[in-house]
Amino acid sequence: MSFIRLAVSMLCASILVGCSEAPVYKTPTIPEPAAYKGATAIWQPAQPADNLPRGDWWKAYRDPSLDNMVVRLDAANTDLAVAVAHFDQANAYAAEARASYFPTVSAGTYVTRNEQSDTRALRSSTQPNVYGDNSIGLIANYEVDLWGRVRNQVEAGKAGAQAAEADLESIHLSLRAELVNDYLALRMLDAQSKLLSDEINDYAKALELTQNRFRGGIDSALDVSRAKVQHETAKAKFSDIAASRALYEHAIATLVGESASGFSIAPAVIDIQLPAIPVGIPATLLQRRPDISAAERRLAEADARIGVAKSAFFPSVNLAAAAGYESTYQSAWLTAPSLFWSIGPNALLTIFDAGRRQAVVAEAEAAFKVSGGQYRSTVLHAFQDVEDNLSLLNDLSEESVALTEAVADTRHTLDIAMNRYREGIANYLEVVTAQASAQQVQLDELNLRRRRLQASVNLIRALGGGWDSVQISSQ
C-alpha cells in the first residue's frame, strides 16, 4: 500500500503545483487609429450598423443567382475541401495532445517455450533445461506533469486548431469574395455587350443611311467608309467582350467545383446596386479579420511551445503500474498464486546533451519572434486594406458623378451631330466623332460601376466579412 500512497501523492503534486515554463502570454500591442481616414466619405450612406448581413454578406447585392453560386461554392469547391481537411488534421493533433492528460493502458500476453544454457551463470541443478513461460496482464503509464510539458503541449495543440479554424474561414472568405468579384465583372460585361449590341444596330442603320445618301449623290464614298469602320469596330469590341466574359465564366465554374466545359451562365443585364457597408471602428478589425485571429493563435501556440522546450531541463516523472498472471504451467496460469503486480514512480533527468536542449529552446523562442512579427504585419496590412478600399470608393464616387454627366452630354452631342448630318449641315466625320465619344464614355461608365462594386466586395473582405473571433471553438 505504500506504493499506492506514493503514486497518489505524486499525482496530487502534479495537480497542485501546476508549474509551467512557458512565458506569460500577452497579445502584442499595436497602435490602433481612432477612426478610418476614409470613413466619413460621401459614398457611405448613413445606415444602421446591421445593414450589411453579418453572415451572408454577399446577399447585400440582392442577386438570387449570386446566392446560388455561393451555395454551390460552399458545397463543392476543391480548395475549400483542402482547407477543411487541414482543419480536421489540426483538431486531430489537438486531441492527440489532450490524450497525454490521461494514463496509457496496454494489455499484453505471451506464451513461450524456452531452453536455458547449460553454462549459464548461477544456474541451479534443480532448474529444468526446458520450461514454459506464460504471461497475461495490463501495464499502465502516466506522466506526472510537474513542469507543464503536457499542459503546454495541449495549449499549443489547442491554439493550432483554433488557428486552423480561422485559416479555414479566411480561405472561405477569400473564395467567396473572388466568386462575387468574378460574378459582378461578368454581369458588367453583360451590360457592355447589351450596350454594344444596341450600338451595332444603330451603326448598321447609320451605314445604310450613308449608303443611300451616297447612291443619291449626297454623301461621298469616304462617309460610307467611315460608317463601315465604325460598325466593324463595334462588332470587334463586342467579340472582345464575349472572350473576356468566357474567361470569367470559366473561373466561376472552377470556384463552384464544376468543369468549365459543361458550365454556363445565361447573359442578363442586372442593375446591381452598391450596398451600404457599416465600417465600424478600427479596433473591431482585430476581431473581425480571420487572418488576424489565425496569426494571433499561432503566436499563442509558439509561446506554449517555449514552455514545452524548457521543461526538458527538468526530470520527467512517470507513474508505472503492471498487473497480471505469469506461470510456467498453463494449468496454473490464471490462478491466484500466479498473480503479480508492480507499481511505483520513476524519474529521468538528462545530464548532458551537448547543448541540444538549449538549441531547442532558442529555436522555440525564435519561432515566437517570427510569429509575433507575422501578427504585427497582418494587422498593419489589414488596416491598409481597409483604407485602400475606402479611398478607392471615395475617388470612384467622385469619378462616377463626372462620368454620369459625361454620358448625358455625349448622348446629347450625338443627337445634335446626327440631326446636322441629316439636314446636310455637317459631314459624317462629325457623326463618327460623336459616336466614338459616346460609346467610349458609356463603356467607361460601366467599367467604373464594375470597379466600384468590386471595391465594395474588397472592402467587405478587408473588414472580415461576417466573421468574428468569438466564433473560434474553445476546444
Backbone hydrogen bonds, N-H to C=O, Kabsch-Sander energy under -0.5 kcal/mol:
donor,donor_aa,acceptor,acceptor_aa,energy
5,R,1,M,-2.5
6,L,2,S,-2.1
7,A,3,F,-2.4
8,V,4,I,-2.5
9,S,5,R,-2.4
10,M,6,L,-2.2
11,L,7,A,-2.2
12,C,8,V,-2.5
13,A,9,S,-2.1
14,S,10,M,-1.8
15,I,11,L,-1.3
16,L,12,C,-2.8
17,V,13,A,-2.8
18,G,14,S,-0.8
19,C,146,L,-0.8
21,E,147,W,-0.9
30,I,28,P,-0.5
39,A,36,Y,-1.4
41,A,38,G,-1.2
44,Q,41,A,-1.0
47,Q,45,P,-1.3
51,N,48,P,-1.7
57,W,55,G,-1.4
59,K,56,D,-1.7
60,A,57,W,-1.7
61,Y,58,W,-1.7
62,R,59,K,-1.6
67,D,63,D,-2.1
68,N,64,P,-2.1
69,M,65,S,-1.9
70,V,66,L,-2.1
71,V,67,D,-1.9
72,R,68,N,-2.0
73,L,69,M,-2.3
74,D,70,V,-2.6
75,A,71,V,-1.4
76,A,72,R,-1.8
77,N,73,L,-2.3
81,A,77,N,-1.7
82,V,78,T,-1.9
83,A,79,D,-2.0
84,V,80,L,-2.3
85,A,81,A,-1.9
86,H,82,V,-2.2
87,F,83,A,-2.1
88,D,84,V,-2.5
89,Q,85,A,-2.3
90,A,86,H,-2.3
91,N,87,F,-2.2
92,A,88,D,-2.1
93,Y,89,Q,-2.1
94,A,90,A,-2.2
95,A,91,N,-2.4
96,E,92,A,-2.3
97,A,93,Y,-2.1
98,R,94,A,-2.3
99,A,95,A,-1.4
100,S,97,A,-1.6
101,Y,98,R,-1.9
102,F,99,A,-1.5
104,T,141,N,-3.1
105,V,103,P,-0.5
106,S,139,I,-3.2
108,G,137,G,-2.3
110,Y,135,S,-2.4
112,T,133,D,-2.4
114,N,131,Y,-3.1
116,Q,129,N,-2.2
120,R,117,S,-1.1
123,R,120,R,-1.3
127,Q,124,S,-1.1
131,Y,114,N,-2.7
133,D,112,T,-2.1
134,N,327,S,-2.9
135,S,110,Y,-2.7
136,I,325,Y,-2.4
137,G,108,G,-2.3
138,L,323,A,-3.2
139,I,106,S,-3.0
140,A,321,A,-3.3
141,N,104,T,-2.2
142,Y,319,L,-2.6
144,V,142,Y,-0.6
144,V,317,V,-2.7
145,D,143,E,-0.7
146,L,144,V,-2.1
152,N,148,G,-2.7
153,Q,149,R,-2.0
154,V,150,V,-2.5
155,E,151,R,-2.3
156,A,152,N,-2.6
157,G,153,Q,-2.5
158,K,154,V,-2.6
159,A,155,E,-2.6
160,G,156,A,-2.5
161,A,157,G,-2.1
162,Q,158,K,-2.2
163,A,159,A,-2.4
164,A,160,G,-2.2
165,E,161,A,-2.0
166,A,162,Q,-2.1
167,D,163,A,-2.6
168,L,164,A,-2.3
169,E,165,E,-1.9
170,S,166,A,-2.4
171,I,167,D,-2.7
172,H,168,L,-2.4
173,L,169,E,-2.8
174,S,170,S,-2.4
175,L,171,I,-2.8
176,R,172,H,-2.4
177,A,173,L,-2.6
178,E,174,S,-2.5
179,L,175,L,-2.4
180,V,176,R,-2.8
181,N,177,A,-2.7
182,D,178,E,-2.5
183,Y,179,L,-2.7
184,L,180,V,-2.7
185,A,181,N,-2.3
186,L,182,D,-2.3
187,R,183,Y,-2.3
188,M,184,L,-2.1
189,L,185,A,-2.0
190,D,186,L,-1.9
191,A,187,R,-1.9
192,Q,188,M,-2.0
193,S,189,L,-2.6
194,K,190,D,-2.3
195,L,191,A,-2.1
196,L,192,Q,-2.8
197,S,193,S,-2.6
198,D,194,K,-2.2
199,E,195,L,-2.2
200,I,196,L,-2.8
201,N,197,S,-1.7
202,D,198,D,-2.1
203,Y,199,E,-3.4
204,A,200,I,-2.1
205,K,201,N,-1.9
206,A,202,D,-2.4
207,L,203,Y,-2.7
208,E,204,A,-2.3
209,L,205,K,-2.3
210,T,206,A,-2.5
211,Q,207,L,-2.4
212,N,208,E,-2.4
213,R,209,L,-2.4
214,F,210,T,-2.3
215,R,211,Q,-2.4
216,G,212,N,-1.7
217,G,214,F,-1.4
218,I,213,R,-3.1
219,D,213,R,-0.9
224,V,220,S,-1.4
225,S,221,A,-2.3
226,R,222,L,-2.4
227,A,223,D,-2.1
228,K,224,V,-2.2
229,V,225,S,-2.5
230,Q,226,R,-2.2
231,H,227,A,-2.2
232,E,228,K,-2.9
233,T,229,V,-2.6
234,A,230,Q,-1.8
235,K,231,H,-1.7
236,A,232,E,-2.2
237,K,233,T,-2.2
238,F,234,A,-2.1
239,S,235,K,-1.9
240,D,236,A,-2.1
241,I,237,K,-2.3
242,A,238,F,-1.8
243,A,239,S,-1.9
244,S,240,D,-2.0
245,R,241,I,-2.6
246,A,242,A,-1.9
247,L,243,A,-1.4
248,Y,244,S,-1.8
249,E,245,R,-2.4
250,H,246,A,-2.3
251,A,247,L,-2.2
252,I,248,Y,-2.4
253,A,249,E,-2.0
254,T,250,H,-1.9
255,L,251,A,-2.0
256,V,252,I,-2.0
257,G,254,T,-1.3
258,E,253,A,-3.0
262,G,259,S,-0.9
263,F,260,A,-0.8
270,I,268,A,-0.8
272,I,270,I,-1.4
273,Q,271,D,-0.6
279,V,277,I,-0.9
284,T,281,I,-1.4
285,L,282,P,-1.7
286,L,283,A,-1.0
287,Q,284,T,-1.1
288,R,284,T,-1.9
289,R,285,L,-1.8
293,S,289,R,-1.9
294,A,290,P,-2.5
295,A,291,D,-2.1
296,E,292,I,-2.4
297,R,293,S,-2.4
298,R,294,A,-2.0
299,L,295,A,-1.5
300,A,296,E,-1.9
301,E,297,R,-2.2
302,A,298,R,-2.2
303,D,299,L,-2.0
304,A,300,A,-2.1
305,R,301,E,-1.9
306,I,302,A,-1.0
306,I,303,D,-0.6
307,G,303,D,-1.1
308,V,304,A,-1.7
309,A,305,R,-2.1
310,K,306,I,-2.4
311,S,307,G,-1.6
312,A,309,A,-1.1
313,F,310,K,-1.9
314,F,311,S,-1.6
316,S,348,L,-2.7
317,V,144,V,-0.6
318,N,346,N,-3.0
319,L,142,Y,-3.3
320,A,318,N,-0.5
320,A,344,G,-2.4
321,A,140,A,-2.6
322,A,342,S,-3.1
323,A,138,L,-2.2
324,G,340,F,-2.5
325,Y,136,I,-3.2
326,E,338,S,-2.4
327,S,134,N,-2.5
332,A,329,Y,-0.9
333,W,330,Q,-1.2
335,T,332,A,-1.0
335,T,333,W,-0.5
338,S,335,T,-1.5
339,L,336,A,-1.7
340,F,324,G,-2.8
342,S,322,A,-3.1
344,G,320,A,-2.1
346,N,318,N,-2.5
348,L,316,S,-2.1
356,R,353,D,-1.1
359,A,355,G,-2.1
360,V,356,R,-2.2
361,V,357,R,-2.5
362,A,358,Q,-2.5
363,E,359,A,-2.4
364,A,360,V,-2.2
365,E,361,V,-2.6
366,A,362,A,-2.4
367,A,363,E,-2.2
368,F,364,A,-1.8
369,K,365,E,-1.8
370,V,366,A,-2.3
371,S,367,A,-2.5
372,G,368,F,-2.3
373,G,369,K,-2.4
374,Q,370,V,-2.4
375,Y,371,S,-2.3
376,R,372,G,-2.2
377,S,373,G,-2.4
378,T,374,Q,-2.4
379,V,375,Y,-2.3
380,L,376,R,-2.5
381,H,377,S,-2.5
382,A,378,T,-1.8
383,F,379,V,-2.2
384,Q,380,L,-2.1
385,D,381,H,-2.6
386,V,382,A,-2.0
387,E,383,F,-2.5
388,D,384,Q,-3.1
389,N,385,D,-2.0
390,L,386,V,-2.4
391,S,387,E,-2.7
392,L,388,D,-2.4
393,L,389,N,-2.3
394,N,390,L,-2.4
395,D,391,S,-2.7
396,L,392,L,-2.7
397,S,393,L,-1.8
398,E,394,N,-1.6
399,E,395,D,-2.2
400,S,396,L,-2.3
401,V,397,S,-1.6
402,A,398,E,-1.7
403,L,399,E,-2.6
404,T,400,S,-2.5
405,E,401,V,-1.6
406,A,402,A,-2.0
407,V,403,L,-2.6
408,A,404,T,-1.6
409,D,405,E,-2.3
410,T,406,A,-2.7
411,R,407,V,-2.0
412,H,408,A,-2.0
413,T,409,D,-2.5
414,L,410,T,-2.4
415,D,411,R,-2.2
416,I,412,H,-2.1
417,A,413,T,-2.5
418,M,414,L,-2.5
419,N,415,D,-2.2
420,R,416,I,-2.5
421,Y,417,A,-2.2
422,R,418,M,-2.6
423,E,419,N,-1.9
424,G,421,Y,-1.2
425,I,420,R,-2.5
426,A,420,R,-1.2
430,E,427,N,-0.8
431,V,427,N,-0.7
432,V,428,Y,-2.8
433,T,429,L,-2.5
434,A,430,E,-1.9
435,Q,431,V,-2.9
436,A,432,V,-2.7
437,S,433,T,-2.1
438,A,434,A,-2.5
439,Q,435,Q,-2.7
440,Q,436,A,-2.4
441,V,437,S,-2.2
442,Q,438,A,-2.1
443,L,439,Q,-2.5
444,D,440,Q,-2.6
445,E,441,V,-2.2
446,L,442,Q,-1.9
447,N,443,L,-2.5
448,L,444,D,-2.4
449,R,445,E,-1.9
450,R,446,L,-2.2
451,R,447,N,-2.4
452,R,448,L,-2.4
453,L,449,R,-2.4
454,Q,450,R,-2.7
455,A,451,R,-2.2
456,S,452,R,-1.8
457,V,453,L,-1.9
458,N,454,Q,-2.5
459,L,455,A,-2.0
460,I,456,S,-2.3
461,R,457,V,-2.5
462,A,458,N,-2.5
463,L,459,L,-1.9
464,G,461,R,-1.4
465,G,460,I,-2.9
467,W,464,G,-1.9
469,S,287,Q,-1.8
471,Q,468,D,-2.2
472,I,469,S,-1.9
